[in-house]
Amino acid sequence: MTPAVVDLPRPATVDDTLAISRLVEASIRGFGEEFYDQGQLASSLKHLYGIDQQLIADGTYYVVEREGQIVAAGGWSFRRTTFGSDQFEAARDASRRDPRLEPAAIRAFYVHPGHKRQGLGRLLHATCEEAARAAGFHRLELLSTEMGAVFYRELGYVMGETEHADLPDGIKIPIIHMVKQITPSTVS
């Protein structure tokens, strides 16, 4: 089966918020059942996954559309916050990272299950990596769930420590720290 023509990623806008929220839920439910029980799925959708409006405001969150529907989203950040959606506002650190010394953060990647294995995640990641490189970053980092770890390893990330996101209802979700070196941009 030949995949449909893919539009290039574009920066997400505030008007995309509802469509991205629907994508997040479809992605987590569609892929998460292999990794989490129903309690973990429900809790993570309520407390962990979602939209980070700061990424949209910064212009570092991208979406891919097919036939007018957002089917994939993902971004990067130059801010210190490494993960979490708007529910984590109190715990965020919006200060900027120093690209000479610190990594950029890869954030909030979601693909609709009906569009899996069609290169959308890779396309978004390449867009984010290039933007981070152009901003002067030499390294990328992310916190991945078990669902995403294989994908990120295929992109050249090295796995580090596994921690747990302790959600307000007592549910724990494993989170894996991952890093990748990138070649700095030679464009000045």
N, C-alpha and C positions, 0 to 999 in steps of 0.2 A: 504494500500500500504506500503510495507516494504522499508525503505530508503536504498540506495546503501551503500556499505561498505565505511566508512570514514577513510581516512588517518589521522594520528595524525598531529596536527599543527607542522609546521616547521618554523624556522626563515625565513623571507622574504629576498630576495637578490635584488640587483640593477637590475638584469635580469628580475625580476617579475614586474617592474614598469609599463609597458604597460598593462599587464593583470590586475593589481590592479586598474589602472585608468579606465579600462573598467568595472570592478566590481563596483567601486564607482558610476559611472554613472548609471549602471543598478539598483543598490540598491536604489539610491536616486529617480530615476524616478519610479521604481516599488513600493516603499513604500510611497514616498512623496506625491503622488497625493491625498491621503486621508487627508493630513494635510496642504498642501500648494497650492496656485494657481499657474498658469503657470509662472507668473512673478517671484514669489519667488523660484520656482524650477530652472528656468534658471539662476537667479542671484546667488543662493546658489551654483550651480554647477560651475559657473565661479569664484566666489569670496570666497567661504567658504570651500567646501568639496574638498578633494583630498589627495594626498600623502604627508607625512612629511618624507623626506629623512633622517632626523636625527634619527628617530625611526629605520629605516632600518640599518643605520650605527651603531647604538648602539646595534643592535641585539635584540631589544625588540618589534619588529613587527612581527607578525606571519600570516601565510596563511594556509588554508586547501584546499586541492585539491581533486577532484573527476574526475576520468578518464582523468587525465592530465590537467584539467582546474581548475584555482583558483576560488572557489565558496564562500569563506569567508575569511575575514582578520580582524585583530584587534591587538592592542598592549597596552603597558603600558610604562611609562617613569619615570625616576628618575630626569628629568630636570624640571625646573620651568615652562616652557611653558605648558599650560593646554589644548589648542586646536588650531586648524588651520593647514592648509596644507602649502606647500612651498610658496604659495602666501603671507603668513604672515611673511616672513623671517625677515623683518625689525623690527617687533614687538616681536620677540622671545627673550626669556631669556634662554640661554643654560646652565646656572649655575646649579649645582647639588643641589638637596634638601637634607636635613638632615633627614634620615629615623627615627631618634629618636624623631624628633619634627614635621615633616611635612609628608603629605600623598604622596603616589605615584599617578601619574595621569594615569587613564585609557583613551585610545585614539583611535579614528578612527576605530570604528567597522562597518563592512559592510558585509551583507549576500546577495547573489544573490537571487532575488525573486523566482526563480525556485527551490530553496533549503531551503525555509523558513520552520520553525517549525520542524526542524529535529535535533535540539540540537547543531548546529554548533556554534552559538553565545555563548552558555553556555560552550561548549568545549574550545573555544578561551579564554573566560573569566577565566575559571578555570586555564588555562595555565598561563595567565597573573597574576592572583592573587597569584599563587604559586611562580612565579618568583619574584614578589614584596615582598612577605613574606620572601623568601630566601635571598633577599637583605636587610632585616632588617626592612621593613616598617610595621607599625601597623595599617595603615589607607589608604584607597583609596579615590580618588575624581575624579569627571569627570564633564564635562559640556555636557549635553544632549539636543538634540532637542526633540520636542514633540514626534517624531517618536520613539525614544529609551527609553523614560522615563518609560513606563510600563515594558519593558524588565528589566531595571536596578532595578526597585522596586522589581520585582520578585526575583532578585539576592541578595536582602537585603539592597539595598541603600535607604537612607533617602533623601527626596527632601528638598532642601533649596530654596533660592531666585531664582526668574526668572528674567533674564536680557534680553537684546536684542543685537544680533550682528547687528551692523549698517554697512551694506555693501556699497561699494563705489557708487553704483547707487541709494542710498536712500532706498533700500529695508531693512526691519527689519525682523530678524528671532529670535523667542523666544529661549532662551538658559536657561536650568534649571541646577543649581548647585546641585550636589548630592554627598553624602559621605557614606562610609561603613567602619566599624571597622573590622579588621582581626586579627586573633590570630598570634602573632609572631612565627617565626620558632624556634624550639628548637635545631636545628642542628647547630653546631658551625663550 
